[in-house]
Amino acid sequence: MADLSVEYMGLQLRNPIIVGSSGLTDKTESIRNLEQNGAAAIILKSMFEEEIILEKQASIGQMQSGGTLYPETLDFYQYEDAPRESTTEYLDMLRKVKSEVSIPVIPSINCMTARQWTWFPKELESAGADALELNLFILPSDIKRSVEENEKVYFDIIAEVADRIKIPVALKISYYFSNLASMIMKLSETSIKGLVLFNRFYSPDIDIDKFEITSGSVLSSPGDLSLSMRWIAIMAERVKCDLAASTGIHDGTAVIKQLLAGADAVQVVSALYRHGGERIAEMLHDLETWMDKNNFKSIEDFKGKLSQSKSDNPAAYERVQFMKYFRGYTG
Ligand SMILES: Cc1cc2nc3c(=O)[nH]c(=O)nc-3n(C[C@H](O)[C@H](O)[C@H](O)COP(=O)(O)O)c2cc1C
């Protein structure tokens, strides 16, 4: 039987499937169910930087007047749940989950600045976190801010957090950078141990009858896979840290594609909202069957086989124009 185990950020995982931060990873019962279905690790639902600061007497109102936060930014993440009462509640949940499951448990913090909240990771470490994931969601929409200002905050946060705790730290990022490959490379050369490519953000839509701005789909679809797959393939073998693929991984085939592209692990969320925790077991079954069919004994036997540096057709990942395809395309 094929060995599905992998190492991600120094953590030994029984297989490459991690459940991403979401409402699914907010309760012990649901986390136990995910473990039973084969999840190799879970990222707890994020605590917000604002929630942490709030507890230290700052108010969300103050932050808004500082121009750092639109209330709508929170909507996506509060899809199901109201904000937590306190950091104590989060730490209690972490301890409880740790005592009930044996897979690695990774808390998550959504952050935008390197201020006031950075005492909290140490508490998470003391409460038994196996690693920490920082979700940096900064939309570079302020035309007055320079590229340098936008990018500096990432390195400031790493210096404040990853350099101060012993557990491995992963950074979950978006693709909104003016020089994405170079930024991913620079981030990987810091003390972080993993990069998660990419988070999926709330996307606005427009109702043309009501003249209103509405919400796009909260869940991803399988067609969303290629963005992260392209960048995993381009950056694998180059970066100095591990890579986890996120967004659009809905079945076993998508897991295999991301591993072939060079991911060390994958994160899934929407597929589990749509199909339930059993989807993990199905993905693992499909991965194992495919490995057996191709005579792969371990994930290492094929991981990165189709990354840009190893593939016979490296240009395929850099192709952006459809010219050749448009020519014979009839719809
Ligand atoms: C309902 C919901 C809640 C989410 N909450 C968080 C969160 O608290 N922190 C975070 O980093 N990502 C959060 N995400 C993003 C997911 O972790 C993931 O990055 C995104 O959904 C893309 O993966 P997918 O295509 O497998 O869904 C959430 C996603 C959904 C659908």
The ligand as an ORCA input file, in Angstrom:
! r2SCAN-3c Opt
* xyz 0 1
  C     -17.007     30.170      5.296
  C     -15.531     30.404      5.172
  C     -14.831     30.928      6.251
  C     -13.452     31.159      6.128
  N     -12.770     31.655      7.197
  C     -11.412     31.839      7.090
  C     -10.668     32.303      8.197
  O     -11.177     32.567      9.294
  N      -9.337     32.459      8.024
  C      -8.691     32.173      6.838
  O      -7.465     32.315      6.757
  N      -9.384     31.730      5.782
  C     -10.714     31.547      5.889
  N     -11.416     31.096      4.811
  C     -10.686     30.824      3.539
  C     -10.327     29.340      3.423
  O      -9.436     28.924      4.455
  C      -9.661     29.036      2.074
  O      -8.431     29.718      1.982
  C     -10.541     29.440      0.894
  O     -11.884     29.073      1.102
  C     -10.034     28.778     -0.392
  O      -9.994     27.362     -0.279
  P     -11.156     26.434     -0.892
  O     -11.191     26.663     -2.334
  O     -10.741     25.027     -0.520
  O     -12.420     26.850     -0.214
  C     -12.786     30.843      4.909
  C     -13.517     30.292      3.852
  C     -14.861     30.072      3.967
  C     -15.595     29.484      2.797
*
